[in-house]
């Protein structure tokens, strides 16, 4: 299984490659990030790291360390990014979970494993007691991951003009 790593500055090239390679795949189920995301990627990456330093968000990447695009997963080097798992809007023991997995890695249990690992990390390292999540109703894979990992439905919403569902999971 890929290693779950807290986002670092040296992840930028592999993360940008991941986002570019999977842009059309992601846009089929979630709103597209837009061209500005890619043209301003380095600044955005630096902003994410600054935000993470405040403790308001924790951004993670899933890195293949078995001969990925840039080598080993030791400090200062990264392998191929095959996913992202983020905790945002951290406050009062709660955060919102978001994740995306590369098309070539989809359907292999990676998202389920990553969400399980982030739940443990959120409780044990970040001191969180609950996670929230949301997805469009037509994103059956994401809904299945949330349900398999202990999230329960809390309501219905609109996400980019599409029907969606909200979820919550209490962490122990």
C-alpha positions in Angstrom: 0.0 0.0 0.0 1.2 3.5 -0.7 2.5 5.5 2.2 0.3 8.3 3.7 2.5 11.4 4.1 1.8 14.8 5.4 2.1 17.3 2.5 5.6 18.8 2.1 7.2 21.3 -0.2 9.1 18.5 -2.1 5.8 16.8 -3.0 4.9 19.7 -5.4 6.2 18.2 -8.7 4.7 14.7 -8.1 1.4 16.3 -6.9 1.1 18.5 -9.9 1.7 15.5 -12.2 -1.0 13.6 -10.3 -3.5 16.4 -10.7 -2.7 17.0 -14.4 -2.8 13.3 -15.2 -6.2 12.8 -13.5 -7.9 16.1 -14.3 -10.5 14.7 -16.7 -11.1 11.6 -14.5 -11.8 13.7 -11.4 -14.0 16.2 -13.4 -16.3 13.4 -14.2 -17.4 13.1 -10.6 -16.3 16.3 -8.8 -16.1 19.9 -9.8 -13.0 20.7 -11.9 -10.3 22.8 -10.3 -10.1 25.1 -13.3 -7.1 26.3 -15.3 -6.0 28.8 -12.7 -5.3 25.9 -10.3 -2.6 24.6 -12.6 -1.1 27.9 -13.7 -0.7 29.0 -10.1 0.2 25.6 -8.7 3.4 26.6 -7.0 1.9 29.5 -5.1 -1.2 27.4 -4.2 1.1 24.7 -2.9 3.0 27.2 -0.7 -0.3 28.6 0.5 -1.5 25.1 1.5 1.7 24.5 3.5 1.3 27.8 5.3 -2.3 27.0 6.1 -1.3 23.5 7.3 1.3 25.1 9.6 -1.6 26.9 11.4 -3.2 23.6 12.3 -6.5 24.5 10.5 -5.9 21.9 7.8 -3.9 18.7 7.3 -3.1 17.8 3.7 -1.8 14.3 2.9 -0.6 12.5 -0.2 -0.5 8.8 -0.9 2.9 8.0 -2.3 4.1 4.9 -4.0 7.6 4.2 -2.8 8.2 1.2 -5.1 10.0 2.9 -7.9 7.6 5.8 -8.4 8.4 8.8 -10.6 10.9 10.4 -8.3 12.3 7.6 -6.2 12.1 6.7 -2.5 9.8 8.1 0.1 12.5 9.2 2.5 12.6 12.8 3.7 13.5 15.1 0.8 12.4 12.8 -1.9 9.0 11.6 -3.1 7.6 8.8 -5.2 4.6 8.9 -7.4 1.5 10.5 -5.9 -1.5 8.2 -6.3 -3.9 10.0 -4.0 -4.8 12.8 -1.7 -6.5 12.7 1.7 -7.2 16.0 3.3 -8.7 17.2 6.6 -9.9 20.8 6.3 -11.7 23.3 8.5 -10.3 21.8 11.7 -12.1 23.3 14.7 -13.6 22.1 17.9 -12.4 18.5 17.5 -13.9 18.2 14.0 -12.7 18.4 10.4 -14.0 17.8 6.9 -12.6 14.9 5.0 -11.8 15.0 1.3 -10.0 12.5 -0.9 -9.2 11.7 -4.5 -7.4 8.6 -5.9 -5.7 8.4 -9.3 -7.7 6.7 -12.0 -5.1 3.9 -12.5 -5.3 3.2 -8.7 -9.1 3.2 -8.5 -11.1 0.1 -7.6 -8.2 -1.5 -5.6 -9.3 -0.6 -2.1 -6.9 2.3 -1.9 -9.5 4.9 -0.9 -11.0 2.7 1.7 -7.6 1.9 3.2 -6.6 5.6 3.1 -9.8 6.8 4.8 -9.4 4.2 7.5 -5.8 5.3 8.1 -6.7 9.0 8.1 -9.4 8.3 10.7 -6.8 6.7 13.0 -4.4 9.6 12.4 -7.1 12.2 13.0 -7.9 10.7 16.4 -4.5 9.7 17.6 -2.3 12.5 16.2 -4.6 15.5 15.6 -6.9 14.9 18.5 -10.1 15.0 16.5 -13.3 13.4 17.6 -15.3 13.5 14.4 -15.0 13.8 10.7 -17.5 15.2 8.2 -17.7 14.4 4.5 -19.9 15.0 1.5 -20.2 13.7 -2.0 -22.5 13.9 -5.0 -25.1 11.2 -5.1 -23.8 10.0 -8.5 -20.3 9.3 -7.1 -21.2 5.8 -6.0 -17.5 4.8 -5.4 -17.0 7.7 -2.9 -20.3 6.9 -1.2 -19.3 3.3 -0.8 -15.9 4.2 0.7 -17.6 6.4 3.3 -20.1 3.8 4.2 -17.5 1.0 4.4 -15.4 3.2 6.8 -18.1 3.9 9.3 -19.5 7.2 8.1 -23.3 7.7 8.4 -25.6 9.8 6.4 -26.6 13.1 8.0 -28.5 14.9 5.2 -28.9 16.0 1.6 -27.2 19.0 -0.1 -26.5 20.5 -3.5 -22.9 20.3 -4.7 -22.2 22.3 -7.9 -25.9 22.0 -8.9 -25.9 18.3 -8.3 -27.7 16.4 -5.5 -25.4 15.2 -2.8 -25.2 13.6 0.6 -23.5 14.7 3.9 -21.9 12.2 6.3 -20.3 12.1 9.7 -18.1 9.7 11.6 -17.4 9.7 15.3 -13.8 8.8 16.0 -12.8 6.7 19.1 
